Amino acid sequence: MIARHRASARAVGARRGIVVGPSRRGAGACALAAFVLAAASPSLARDSGWWGFRGDGRSVADEPLPLTWSVESGENVAWQADLPGRGVSGPIVVGDRVVVTCSSGANRDRLHVIAFDAGSGKQLWHRQFWAVGRTLVHETSAVAANTPASDGERIFAFFSSNDLYALDLDGNLLWMRGLTLNHPLAGNDIGMSSSPVVVGGVVVVQSEAHAASFVEAFDVRTGETRWSAERTRDATWCSPVAVRQTVAGEPTDAVLLQAGQGVELRRAAGGEVLWRLDLECETIPSAVAEDRIYVPSGGLRAIAWDGRTSAPEVVWQDAGLQPGSPSPVIYRGHAYVVNSAGVLARASVQDEKTDWKLRLGGRFWATPVAAGNHLYCINSEGKAFVVELGEKGRIVGETEFGEDILASPAVSNGALYVRSHGRLWKIAR
């Protein structure tokens, strides 16, 4: 079956690249745009799931989670499941399904998409594919580095090999795109980790490296390319962000793209550039779309646009909020940033004042999750810190997973889902 899939992907992909399956602050501040994250699909009401990287792009759950747990004793561990390969992609939760991706094999070219029942942890289905693109990655990473995305009806699994698969919720292959067939120089030896985003009926992928860089949007139903654009050739690992913005009086689905030379907002439907701002940006932590757009640049900057003028405006900046690899979290009027030394800092997004700093320890790759009045931070050695948020940050819980963890966790229905290279846990009361 795998061999037949590979042959089919190459033969049909060579012709079309697609396989179809069975079925700042100032005068302008008074006109701040009301940025709202776009719904994954206009026809679908988002459930309480976690449909992509950082959920809806904010890494905010705003629901209570356990403050303590133990993987040794089983305290507040609802279930755990073994995984068949390496992965630094985060889990997603769609309805009653928890979906993860993995990669395995001597050449890291066997790709896995697996669904588990959220209630019991039972494996529901497991699909395997052969990578069409390059599978060179850093030894700490994996080809399964990109967090999947969903529109509530489909799952879009994207891999470092620039292979994109669309499956239904039962795991049936709907279509696939081997993007190196159209972009043969795409990829780098460290690996690609930008996660896809679903917005306005398209799934958007961003793939940027020194040899070739592009952004491309595909119809969620058919996999056909809706629009594609070349990007500056430079390595970028941050992910696109879905944004809903009023443009000329009309609600508009858009996608924010961040790279080392700046940020730009494109219309989701056709890829038209709505605005571009030349800024020196970070290339690993991703932006956040809230009431404003918060971009890791010179620390952290907030960008506003009223949808009527051609240029956005930097309305706020805190140079002391310098993120490491985790993306910033904007929650209840504050920005939370973990730096490369493992220090968590909080600042008000209104008065440009850093409230407090708290040393956690270790290096972090995973983006924290805000839930209830706490921030859940997991370092790369698998140590989790539960931080109570207030005028002073305070660690109220610590626990060890005992395995390296680089993937950002997911939250759904009072449960925290965490994955290592070889294991998936559901943390719940």
C-alpha positions, 0 to 999 in steps of 0.5 A, spaced: 500 500 500 505 504 501 509 503 495 503 504 491 502 510 494 509 513 493 508 511 485 502 514 485 504 521 488 510 521 484 506 519 477 500 524 478 504 529 482 509 530 476 503 532 472 499 536 477 503 536 484 496 533 486 493 526 488 486 526 489 483 521 494 476 517 494 472 522 496 506 603 536 501 608 540 500 616 537 494 619 533 492 613 529 491 609 536 484 611 536 483 608 530 486 601 532 483 595 528 479 590 531 483 584 529 479 578 530 482 571 529 478 568 523 474 562 524 477 556 520 471 555 516 465 560 515 460 555 515 463 551 521 462 553 529 469 552 532 468 546 538 472 547 544 477 543 540 484 545 538 485 545 531 492 547 529 498 550 532 497 554 538 490 552 537 487 558 534 493 562 534 493 565 541 495 559 545 489 561 550 484 556 553 482 560 558 479 554 562 482 550 568 487 545 568 490 540 573 495 544 577 499 538 579 500 531 575 505 525 575 506 520 569 509 515 574 504 515 579 498 516 574 495 522 578 491 526 573 494 522 567 487 520 564 491 516 559 498 515 555 499 512 548 505 510 545 507 513 538 511 510 532 516 515 531 519 521 532 515 528 532 516 535 535 509 537 532 504 539 537 497 535 537 491 537 535 484 536 538 478 536 533 471 533 536 473 527 540 479 525 536 486 527 538 491 527 532 498 527 532 504 526 526 510 522 527 516 520 522 520 514 522 525 510 518 532 510 517 531 515 512 526 519 516 521 518 510 516 514 513 510 519 515 505 517 520 498 521 521 494 518 527 488 519 531 486 517 538 479 517 542 480 523 546 476 520 552 479 513 552 486 514 548 484 508 544 487 509 537 482 510 532 486 510 525 493 510 523 495 512 516 502 512 513 505 515 507 512 516 504 515 522 503 516 525 496 521 531 499 527 532 502 528 529 509 534 532 512 533 535 519 537 536 525 538 531 530 533 534 535 528 535 530 524 530 526 520 530 519 514 531 523 515 538 525 509 542 523 503 541 527 497 539 523 491 544 522 483 542 521 477 546 519 473 541 523 471 536 517 478 535 514 485 534 517 491 537 514 498 534 515 504 538 513 511 535 514 518 538 513 519 534 507 514 539 504 509 534 503 501 536 505 496 531 506 488 532 507 484 527 510 477 526 513 476 525 520 476 517 519 483 518 516 481 517 509 486 520 504 482 526 500 488 529 496 495 530 497 501 535 494 508 533 494 510 541 494 518 539 492 515 537 485 513 544 484 519 547 488 525 542 487 529 547 492 525 548 497 528 545 504 534 546 508 538 541 512 536 543 519 529 542 517 522 546 516 517 547 521 512 552 519 505 549 521 499 550 516 493 555 517 486 554 515 482 561 513 477 563 508 476 556 505 484 555 503 489 551 507 496 556 507 503 553 507 509 557 508 516 554 506 522 559 506 529 557 506 535 560 502 535 556 496 527 557 495 521 560 499 514 560 497 507 561 500 501 557 497 494 556 498 490 550 497 483 549 496 481 545 502 476 541 498 480 539 492 487 541 494 488 545 487 492 551 488 488 557 489 494 562 489 502 562 490 507 567 491 515 567 491 518 569 498 525 572 500 530 567 500 532 566 507 530 561 512 524 562 516 521 557 521 515 561 524 508 559 522 502 563 518 497 566 522 489 567 520 486 574 521 479 576 520 480 584 518 475 589 516 477 592 509 473 597 506 467 596 510 467 588 509 469 582 513 475 579 510 479 573 511 487 574 511 493 571 513 499 574 516 506 572 514 512 573 518 519 573 516 526 576 517 525 582 513 518 584 515 511 582 516 505 582 511 498 581 510 495 577 504 488 576 503 486 569 503 482 568 497 487 571 492 493 572 495 493 580 494 498 584 499 493 588 503 499 591 507 507 590 508 511 593 514 519 592 513 521 590 520 527 586 522 523 580 525 525 573 529 524 567 524 522 562 529 517 565 534 510 566 531 506 573 531 499 573 535 493 576 532 489 579 538 486 586 538 492 588 535 498 584 531 503 582 536 510 581 532 516 578 535 521 584 533 526 588 537 523 585 543 515 585 542 511 590 537 504 591 537 501 593 530 494 596 528 491 597 522 484 600 521 483 597 514 482 603 510 489 606 510 494 603 506 500 602 512 499 599 518 502 603 525 507 600 530 503 602 536 507 599 542 513 596 543 517 593 549 524 591 547 525 587 554 520 582 551 525 578 547 523 571 546 527 565 545 524 559 541 517 559 544 512 564 541 509 570 545 502 569 549 497 575 549 492 574 555 488 578 559 491 585 557 498 582 558 504 579 554 508 573 556 514 571 553 519 566 555 527 568 553 532 563 551 535 563 558 528 560 560 526 566 564 518 568 563 517 575 563 510 579 563 508 586 561 502 590 560 500 591 553 497 598 555 503 602 558 509 598 556 511 596 563 514 590 565 511 587 571 515 581 573 520 576 571 520 569 573 526 564 572 523 557 570 530 554 568 532 550 562 531 551 554 524 552 551 521 550 545 514 549 546 510 555 546 506 556 553 499 555 554 494 560 558 489 556 561 484 559 567 489 564 571 495 559 570 501 559 564 503 552 563 510 552 560 514 545 558 522 546 557 525 541 552 528 536 557 520 535 559 520 539 566 513 542 566 512 549 570 505 551 572 505 559 573 500 562 577 498 569 574 498 575 578 502 582 580 507 577 581 508 570 578 509 564 582 510 557 580 505 553 583 506 546 580 512 542 577 513 535 574 517 531 570 515 528 564 522 524 563 522 525 556 524 531 551 519 535 549 519 540 544 512 540 541 507 545 543 501 542 547 494 542 546 488 544 550 481 541 550 475 540 554 479 541 561 485 536 558 492 538 557 495 534 551 502 533 551 507 529 546 514 527 546 518 524 541 515 517 543 509 518 547 502 522 548 499 524 554 492 526 556 493 530 563 486 531 566 482 531 573 
